[in-house]
Structure formats: structure tokens, C-alpha cells
Amino acid sequence: MAYDLITMGRIGVDLYPLQTGVPLPQVTSFGKFLGGSATNVAVAAARLGRRTAVITRTGDDPFGTYLHEALQGFGVDDRWVTPVPGLPTPVTFCEVFPPDDFPLYFYRQPKAPDLEIDAHELDLDAIRDARILWITGTGLSEEPSRTATLAALAHRAKSGITVFDLDWRPMFWKAPEQARPFYAEALKHTTVAVGNLDEVEVATGVRDPHAAARALLDAGVEVAVVKQGPKGVLAVNSKGDQAEVPPLPVNVLNGLGAGDAFGGSLCHGLLEGWDLEQTMRHANAAGAIVASRLECSSAMPTPQEIEAAIAAGAVK
């Protein structure tokens, strides 16, 4: 049976401080969680009842074992999560300064195993048959992951829904100009593009939300989703439909992971065939719920929690 969603990209261990408003040098205790954007999206969609899998790689170490156990616990198929001898599983630390300051510190040296995804090891039939394929900008930042990502896109050839999470992380690139040609190539093969204002600017050279959405449509996608932070989210499709939805009120504890919850919900809405506004409202609510919680993967909301937040008009 085909997967509802296959994601391809980062995985790692999130070590988040259990104290808020405290800089890392003074933090005394941490929580350990499954992390990595593409992986969190698969978890979020699985929490909504979708059959999901992730294509990624870990170190051949105890943290790699932990990530397999966590994926299985969340109901995400881990058959394409393979070890890379000699490279450690990545670890990510953050600082938590609500409501809007959450510095991230990536430990991915000498190289992250998830950038060692090899095109020759891909299950291209499963990738083609999945109802949604989700790929990321980080996956384009280094070889052999770049070639593997583009090979998956080319083989899929826009069958079903193919989502490009623009996922711009400046620490993984020398400059935006280095990323833009690879983003342009990926956009040719995708049907949905999603990103915040910084990410759409990297992809298109345009920062205005409406102009950026138009540029993404002109690049070949069928749906452009531009996340605007406090102004909410804009979604436009090639048919001329548009939805601009404000954020759901929430007391933010940790904004990290909210975008991944949004992504999992976005996939759910696309699979359900909802219109743009319903999809965006559902995704906004999912993101807001995770923003109200410390962790990312284990914070992903259930359908009932999202429905309750939408009905209440806020995250309680």
C-alpha cells in the first residue's frame, strides 16, 4: 500500500533546556527529543492518522538507535533510515526566550549523516507512488543529498503532490546566491512550495508575500504558501484562489517545531482535498498548539486538539 507521505531530509536529537529564559551557560537540565524538520513533519502527519515514512540517515551510535525507537513510537516507518559509519548523529541545542527568541545551535560536524543520502539507495518506486513527497532546501545544500533529492523529484515527475519546504538555513550555505539555482531546479518538479519570508526571498529574490507567491507559481508550482509570522499565512494557487489567514492567538512557550506541525497539517489538508482557507486554518492551529509547548516531535497535536483550538479561536 502506498504511503500517504514520504519525507526526505534532516533528522537528529533535540536537546532542549527545561528552563525558560535561561542562556545555555546557565542551563542545568535538558530534555531529549526526536528532531529534524522533515522528520517532524512525518511525525505531525502520523499524529493526524496518515501513513508516513522518512528517508534520512543517522550515525551508527546510541543516539541513532534512540531515533529509530522514537520514530517507531510515533508510528513513522523507519525502513529508509540508515546508519553512516564514522559520522555522529546530529545534536541540536536551543535557548528558550519566549515569546519570539529561540536561538538554535546545530552540531553537525564533520558532516551530518542526513546529507549522505545517496541516489543509488533510493526506493524510487515508493517515492513515485506516495501520495505526497516532501523535500527540503537543506537537502540541496551538499552532495550526495543534493543529487539524491533532485533524482527523487525527477523520477516522481509531479505525480501526486510534491511539496518543497524551502527550509532556508543560512549556516548550511555560503550565501543565498549559492542556493538559488538549486531551489529553481527543485521548483520545476514540485507542485507545492512553502516557506517564510526569508525563505521565499532566497527562492525567488522577492520578499513581498504576494509577489513572492506569484513568482513561485511562475516557477511551476500549483500552490504557494507564504508564512508571514504575526501577519499569518498567505496561500495562492494556480487557479487564482487565495486565502490569507491570521495566526491563532497563543501564549508562546517555544516557537521551534511550529512550522513542522504546520507542514504535517498542510499535508493532511491537501490529502483531504480541503480548500485553501480550511487547510490554512487547520495548519495555523496545529502550529500554534506546538508553539505553546516546549518540545517539537512529541508535541504534535491530535485531530481533536486542532479542532478544539479552531472552535475556541485560540490555543487555551
N, C-alpha and C positions, 0 to 999 in steps of 0.2 A: 504494500500500500504506500502511495506517495506521501511524503511529508507535507504538512501544511506550510512549514517554514524551515529552511536551512539558512543559518547564518555563518559567516566566514570572517574571522578576524581575531581580535585580541582576547586573551584570557590571562588571568593572574590572580594573585591573592591580595585582597584589600586589607590593610591593617589600619583600622580607623580608631582614633582616640575615643575613649569612653568618657572623656571630659570635654565639655564645650567651652569655647572662649579661652583656651589654653594653648600657647605655642608649643611646638613639638619638643623643644628642650626641657619643658617643664611637665610634659605628659608622663604619667606613671603607669597607665594601663591602656591596653588596646583590645579591640575585638577583631577576630579573623573572619573574613567573608570571601566567598567566591566573587571575582570581579572581572572586568574587561567588557567594553561596551557591547561588542557583538554577542558575547556570551550572555550578558544581562538581558539583551533583547529576546534571546531564545527562552530564557527563564520567564520573562514577563509574559510572553505569548503562551508558554506552557501553563502558567498560572491561570490563564483565561481559557484553558481547555484545548489548546492546539497541540498537535503532534509536531515536535520540533527536534532539531539536531543542530550541532555546531561543528564546523570544520576549523580546527586550530591545533596548536602543538604546545606542549609543556616541557619542562625539564624532566629528566629521569631521576626524580628525587621525592622526598616525602611531601613537599608542597604539591607536586604533580599528582601524587596519589590522593591527596585531600581534594583537589579539584575534580577528579573523577568521581569520588564519593559524593561531593556536593552536587554535581550535575545529575547523577543518578537519583539523589534525594529529591531534586526538583522536577524529575520526570523528563529531563532532556537527554536525548540519545547521545552517547559519548563515543560511538564507534569510530568516528573520524578525528578523535583527539589522541594524538600520538606523541611519544617522547622523543626528544632530541638529546642524544648523549653529549655531555660536555657543556651544555648550556643550562643555567639555573632557571627555574620557574620565576617569572617576574613577580615583584612585590611592589605595591603602591601604597604610600602613606598619604594622609591628608591632614590638614588642620581645619577645625570647625569653628568658624566665627559667624554665627547667624546674624542677619538673615541672608547675606549675599557675598560672603568671603570664604571660599573653601579651596585654599591652595593645594595643588596636587604635586606629589614628588614621586616620579616614576623611577624605579630601579630595574632597568632593562639592559644591563651591561653584562658581558661584552656585546650581546645581541639577544633580543627576545626570541624564544623558540617559535612564537606565532608568526614571525617573519620568515621562518624556514618552511612554510607550506610550499609544497612542490607540485607543479602542474602534472607531473607524471603519476602522482599518487592520488589524484582526484577521482572520485566516483562520478564521472560526467553524466552517466545515465540518471543517477539520483538527483544531481543538480538540475538537469533538464526537466525532470518530472515533478520536482517540488512545486507546490502552488505559488510559493514566494521564495525567492533567493534574496538575501540581504548581504550586501558587501559594504566595505568601509574605505574611507580615504586613507587611514593608517595602513591598510593592507597594500596600498600602492606605493608606500614610502621607500621600500627596499626590495631587492631581489633575494630569494626567488618568489617571495609572496606577490610581488607586482605582476610577474608573468602568470602566476597561478590564478590570480584574481581576474586578470584580463582574459585568460583562457576559459575560465568558468563562464564569464559573461558572453564570450563569443560563441561558445558551444550552446549556451542556453538560447541565444538569438531572440531575446524578448519573448520567449514562450512563457505564458503565465505572467506573474507580476515580478518584476525585478527592481529592488529598492537599492539606491545608492545613498548610504548615510555619509554625507560629506565629511564629517568627523575630522576636522582640521585640528591637528595638534602641532603647534609650531616647533616643539622640541624634537620632532621626528623629521623635520625638513630643514634645509639650509635657508630657504626663502619661499614665499608664496609662488614666485615665478617658476620655481623648480617643479612645484606640484601641478600647476595649471594644465600643462599638456596631457598629463596622465588622467587628470579629472575629466578633461574634454573627451578623451578616448573612452573612458568608462561611461560617460553620459550618453554616448552613441548607442549603448547596449542596454540602457536601463529605462524603465517605464515610470519610476517614481524617484524623485530626488528630495531629500530632507536635510535641512541644516539651519543653523542660527545665522545671524547677520554676518559675523566674521567668516563663517564657512561658505555662505553663498558668494561673498565678495571674493574669496580665494578661487572659487569655481568659475565665476563669471566676470570678475573685475568690476561688478556693480554692487553697491551697498543698499540703495533704496529697495525696500521689500518688494514693491510691485514691479519695479524694473528688473530686479533680480529674478523674480518668478517668471517674468516674460522671457528673460534670457535663458533660463533653464528649459522652458518649453521650446524655445527656438533651437536649443541644443539637441532636442529629440525626445525629451521625456513627455509623458502624458499627464503627470500630476507633479506640481511643485509645491513643497511645504516649507515655509519660511517661519522659523521660530523667532519672535521679536521680544523675548523676555517679558518685562512688565506690560508691554502692549499686547501680549497674547500671541496668537499664531494666525498666519495667512496661508490659505491653501487655494490654488488655482489649477484648473485642468484645461486640457486642450480643447474641450467643448465650449469653453467660455464661462463655465461655472466658477463661482468664487465664494469663499467663506472666510470671514475674519472674526475670530472668536477670542474674547478676553480671557485672561487667566482666571482660574478658580481661586477665591481667597483662601489663604492658608498661612498658618504660623510656621515659617520655615525653620527646620532644625538642621538639615543638611541637603543642599541642592544637588549634590552629586547623585547620579542614578536616576534623576527625574526624567532626563532625556531618553534614557533607555526604557523606562516604563512607558513613556510616550510612544517610543518606537514599537514596543510589543503590542500596545493597544492599537496603534496605527495599522499594523499588520492584521490584527483581528477585525478591525472595521473594514479593511479592504477585502478580506475574505468573506465577510458578511454581506458585502455589496451595499453598505450604507452610503448615503450621500456625504458630501464634503463636510457639511456642518455637523452632522451627527458623529462622524468619525473624529473630527477635531475636538468636539466637546468631550467625548469619551477619552481621547488621548490626553487632553489637558487635565482631566480629573485624575487619570492614572498617574501622571507626572506629579501633580500636586500632592497626592497621597504619599508618594515616596519622598518628596521634599519635606514632609512632616516627620520623617523617621530618620534614624541615624544611618542604618545600613542601606545597601543597594539591592543585591540579588534577593535576599530573604525578606526584603520589604515590599516586593512586588505585590500589587493588590489583586484580590479576587474579584470576579464579576459583581458580587454582591456589594463589596466595598465601593467599587466605582459607581454603581447605580445609586447607592446611598448618598455619596458625595454630590452627584449630579442633582439628585432630588432635593438635597439640602441647600444647594447653591454655594457650598463651601466645604472645606475639609474640617470636620469637627475634632 
